[in-house]
């Protein structure tokens, strides 16, 4: 049981360009998302580290004026 398939035409240059651009865009978005996740993870760990090292210097929101 073999299917007879018509020979495929070579893709047009415009289609080739669009496919290349689509692949490049997808790869670029993947890199950007990975960078954003890394930055987010770093800031979250920095925030947690800063929260644990801060000392309580008294009540907040009160001015020292008169």
Buried (B, 14 or more C-beta within 10 A) or exposed (E): EEEEEEEEEEEEEEEEEEEEEEEEEEEEEEEEEEEEEEEEEEEEEEEEEEEEEEEEEEEEEEEEEE
